[in-house]
Amino acid sequence: MKYGIIGAMRLEVEALTAAVVNKAEIIISGIPYVFGILQGKDVVIAICGPGKVNSALCAEAMILTFHPDVIINTGVAGGIGNDLHILDLVIADKVGQHDVDTVGAGDPIGLIPGINKMYIDADLRLSSDLADIARRQNNRVHVGTIATGDQFIASKEQSEKIHRTFPDTLAAEMEGGSIGHVCYINKVPFAVLRAISDGGNDDAFIDYPQFVHIAAGRAVDILMEYLKNA
């Protein structure tokens, strides 16, 4: 098995890349890919940069170049679901793209052209394994929809708009849905693991810088344990 891991920001994966042995790195289209052995497993880890285009470009290049058996998107997110707290863990059972809007062509908001889907299912086994590990590490864990768009969600108005499109959304971020889109097309199982760094509300600009490093570290701890036992 080869495991692909994608984070948008260096702080989301730097502890993972630091632990890789027999390490090598290449840059493809400006994106660094570190590959080698982590917890005894064959891995490739990439820093894609924020946003849907960056993450889709990264996932496609990773699949075509390294041929991972699974891809895990890790990092932080805004928690916009009910009963979500900062530093909780959210694991996607499905992903959507809240900013896709072809209503003018007769489609509902959120319907992805080309694949004609609003939701893309994450891999059940992989997601379940990550959730089990997160719980064993005494995290508050939620499994549900993660919504992706090219926006940092930082207001009640933005969160409510997402819920009108995807009513059961737990967290909002900028990469998971597009990575899932690429994986779906290429038939690569995927998971999205996110630690909550802020509430996706008017306090997000205050909470995010305070909690982003702690939240990212929690996701890293789960991935390290998952790879150890995979």
C-alpha positions as CSV (number, residue, x, y, z in Angstrom):
1,M,0.0,0.0,0.0
2,K,1.1,3.5,-0.8
3,Y,-0.5,6.4,1.2
4,G,-1.0,9.8,-0.2
5,I,-1.4,12.7,2.3
6,I,-2.3,16.2,1.3
7,G,-2.3,19.3,3.4
8,A,-3.0,22.9,2.2
9,M,-0.4,24.5,4.5
10,R,3.1,23.5,5.7
11,L,2.0,23.6,9.4
12,E,-0.6,20.9,8.6
13,V,2.0,18.3,7.4
14,E,5.4,19.5,8.5
15,A,5.5,17.1,11.5
16,L,4.7,14.2,9.2
17,T,7.4,15.1,6.6
18,A,9.9,15.6,9.4
19,A,9.4,12.0,10.5
20,V,9.8,10.5,7.0
21,V,12.9,8.3,6.5
22,N,14.6,7.5,3.2
23,K,13.2,10.9,2.3
24,A,13.3,12.4,-1.2
25,E,11.5,15.5,-2.6
26,I,10.4,16.6,-6.0
27,I,8.4,19.7,-7.1
28,I,5.7,19.3,-9.7
29,S,3.9,22.5,-10.9
30,G,5.3,24.4,-8.0
31,I,4.0,21.9,-5.4
32,P,6.5,20.0,-3.2
33,Y,6.0,16.3,-2.8
34,V,8.0,14.4,0.0
35,F,8.1,10.7,-0.3
36,G,9.7,7.9,1.6
37,I,8.8,5.7,4.6
38,L,6.6,6.9,7.6
39,Q,5.7,4.5,10.4
40,G,6.9,1.7,8.2
41,K,4.6,2.6,5.4
42,D,5.2,3.9,1.9
43,V,4.0,7.5,1.8
44,V,3.9,10.6,-0.4
45,I,3.1,13.9,1.3
46,A,2.3,17.2,-0.4
47,I,1.6,20.8,0.5
48,C,-0.9,21.9,-2.1
49,G,-1.6,25.5,-1.1
50,P,-5.1,26.7,-0.1
51,G,-8.1,26.5,-2.5
52,K,-9.8,24.2,-4.9
53,V,-7.6,24.6,-7.9
54,N,-4.4,24.2,-6.0
55,S,-5.7,21.0,-4.2
56,A,-7.1,19.5,-7.4
57,L,-3.9,20.1,-9.3
58,C,-2.0,18.5,-6.4
59,A,-4.2,15.5,-6.2
60,E,-4.1,14.8,-9.9
61,A,-0.4,15.1,-10.1
62,M,0.0,12.9,-7.0
63,I,-2.2,10.2,-8.6
64,L,-0.5,10.3,-12.0
65,T,3.0,10.4,-10.6
66,F,3.0,8.3,-7.5
67,H,-0.1,6.1,-7.9
68,P,-1.2,6.1,-4.2
69,D,-3.7,3.4,-3.2
70,V,-5.5,5.9,-1.0
71,I,-5.4,9.7,-0.4
72,I,-6.0,11.4,2.9
73,N,-6.6,15.1,3.1
74,T,-5.6,16.5,6.5
75,G,-5.7,19.8,8.2
76,V,-8.0,22.3,9.9
77,A,-11.5,23.6,9.2
78,G,-14.2,25.9,10.5
79,G,-16.8,24.1,12.5
80,I,-20.2,25.2,11.3
81,G,-22.4,22.3,12.5
82,N,-24.4,22.1,15.6
83,D,-22.5,21.1,18.8
84,L,-19.1,21.6,17.1
85,H,-16.3,23.0,19.3
86,I,-12.8,24.2,18.6
87,L,-10.3,21.3,18.6
88,D,-13.1,18.7,17.8
89,L,-12.3,16.3,15.0
90,V,-14.5,16.0,11.9
91,I,-14.1,13.1,9.5
92,A,-16.0,13.3,6.2
93,D,-18.5,10.6,5.2
94,K,-19.0,12.7,2.1
95,V,-17.9,16.0,0.6
96,G,-19.5,18.8,-1.4
97,Q,-18.6,22.0,-3.0
98,H,-20.7,24.8,-1.6
99,D,-19.6,27.5,-4.1
100,V,-20.5,25.6,-7.3
101,D,-23.4,27.6,-8.9
102,T,-24.8,26.8,-12.3
103,V,-28.4,27.8,-11.4
104,G,-28.6,29.9,-14.5
105,A,-28.2,26.6,-16.5
106,G,-31.0,25.0,-14.6
107,D,-29.0,23.1,-12.0
108,P,-29.3,23.2,-8.2
109,I,-26.6,25.0,-6.3
110,G,-23.8,22.6,-5.4
111,L,-24.3,20.2,-8.4
112,I,-20.9,19.5,-9.8
113,P,-21.0,19.7,-13.7
114,G,-19.4,16.7,-15.5
115,I,-20.1,14.2,-12.7
116,N,-23.7,15.4,-12.0
117,K,-23.3,14.9,-8.2
118,M,-23.7,17.1,-5.2
119,Y,-22.0,14.7,-2.8
120,I,-19.0,12.5,-3.2
121,D,-18.7,9.7,-0.7
122,A,-15.4,9.2,1.2
123,D,-14.1,5.7,1.7
124,L,-16.1,4.1,4.5
125,R,-13.4,1.8,5.8
126,L,-10.6,4.5,5.8
127,S,-12.9,7.1,7.4
128,S,-14.1,4.6,10.0
129,D,-10.5,3.7,11.0
130,L,-9.5,7.3,11.4
131,A,-12.6,8.0,13.5
132,D,-11.8,5.0,15.7
133,I,-8.3,6.2,16.3
134,A,-9.5,9.8,17.0
135,R,-11.9,8.5,19.6
136,R,-9.2,6.3,21.3
137,Q,-7.1,9.5,21.6
138,N,-9.9,11.0,23.6
139,N,-11.0,13.5,20.9
140,R,-14.6,14.6,20.4
141,V,-15.3,13.1,17.0
142,H,-18.0,13.9,14.4
143,V,-18.6,12.1,11.1
144,G,-20.6,13.9,8.4
145,T,-20.5,16.3,5.5
146,I,-17.5,18.6,4.9
147,A,-18.2,21.4,2.5
148,T,-15.5,23.0,0.4
149,G,-15.3,26.4,-1.3
150,D,-12.8,29.1,-2.2
151,Q,-13.7,31.1,0.9
152,F,-12.5,31.4,4.5
153,I,-15.8,31.1,6.3
154,A,-15.9,33.8,9.0
155,S,-19.5,34.9,9.5
156,K,-22.9,33.5,10.5
157,E,-24.3,34.6,7.2
158,Q,-21.7,32.6,5.2
159,S,-22.3,29.5,7.4
160,E,-26.1,29.7,7.0
161,K,-25.7,30.0,3.3
162,I,-23.7,26.7,3.2
163,H,-26.3,25.0,5.3
164,R,-29.0,26.0,2.8
165,T,-27.1,24.1,0.2
166,F,-25.8,21.2,2.3
167,P,-28.1,21.1,5.5
168,D,-26.0,18.5,7.3
169,T,-22.6,20.2,6.9
170,L,-20.4,19.9,10.0
171,A,-17.3,21.8,8.7
172,A,-16.2,24.1,6.0
173,E,-12.8,24.3,4.4
174,M,-11.1,24.9,1.0
175,E,-9.7,21.6,-0.3
176,G,-11.4,18.4,0.7
177,G,-14.2,18.6,-1.8
178,S,-12.0,19.2,-4.8
179,I,-9.5,16.4,-3.7
180,G,-12.5,14.1,-3.4
181,H,-13.7,15.2,-6.8
182,V,-10.3,14.2,-8.4
183,C,-10.2,11.0,-6.4
184,Y,-13.7,10.0,-7.5
185,I,-12.8,10.5,-11.2
186,N,-9.6,8.5,-10.8
187,K,-11.3,5.8,-8.7
188,V,-8.9,6.4,-5.8
189,P,-10.3,5.9,-2.2
190,F,-10.0,9.0,-0.1
191,A,-10.7,10.5,3.3
192,V,-10.9,14.0,4.7
193,L,-9.7,14.5,8.3
194,R,-10.1,18.0,9.8
195,A,-9.5,19.4,13.2
196,I,-11.6,22.5,14.1
197,S,-9.6,25.7,14.4
198,D,-12.5,28.1,14.6
199,G,-16.3,28.3,14.5
200,G,-16.7,29.7,11.0
201,N,-18.4,32.7,12.6
202,D,-17.6,36.4,13.4
203,D,-14.9,35.3,15.8
204,A,-13.0,33.1,13.3
205,F,-10.3,35.8,12.6
206,I,-9.5,35.8,16.3
207,D,-9.8,32.0,17.0
208,Y,-8.1,30.7,13.9
209,P,-4.5,32.1,14.6
210,Q,-4.9,31.1,18.3
211,F,-5.8,27.5,17.6
212,V,-4.6,26.5,14.1
213,H,-1.3,25.0,15.3
214,I,-2.9,23.0,18.1
215,A,-5.7,21.8,15.8
216,A,-3.3,20.7,13.0
217,G,-1.3,18.8,15.6
218,R,-4.3,16.8,16.6
219,A,-4.9,15.7,13.1
220,V,-1.2,14.8,12.7
221,D,-1.3,12.6,15.8
222,I,-4.3,10.6,14.4
223,L,-2.5,10.1,11.1
224,M,0.7,8.9,12.7
225,E,-1.2,6.4,14.8
226,Y,-3.3,5.3,11.8
227,L,-0.2,4.6,9.7
228,K,1.5,2.8,12.6
229,N,-1.4,0.3,12.7
230,A,-2.4,0.2,9.0
